[in-house]
Amino acid sequence: MAAGLAVLTRGFRGFARYMGGVLGADAYTRYLEHHASAGHGTPPMTEREFWRDQTDRQDSNPQGRCC
């Protein structure tokens, strides 16, 4: 029973991670990874700054949105 629950939990986590990627919920994490690998000399934006910038860019240049 415990093994079945572990498989179900692992499957659900994988599905949640996939949906997070599709919906863009992992955008800040990807931004941090890119920032670290690109070797920028400035500290990365905070999560709040990142999402504000993301929203501002989408509002000024709406592409491929349903709404």
Sequence and secondary structure as in RCSB ss.txt:
>XXXX:A:sequence
MAAGLAVLTRGFRGFARYMGGVLGADAYTRYLEHHASAGHGTPPMTEREFWRDQTDRQDSNPQGRCC
>XXXX:A:secstr
 HHHHHHHHHHHHHHHHHHHHHHTTTHHHHHHHHHHHHT SS    HHHHHHHHHHHHHHS  S   
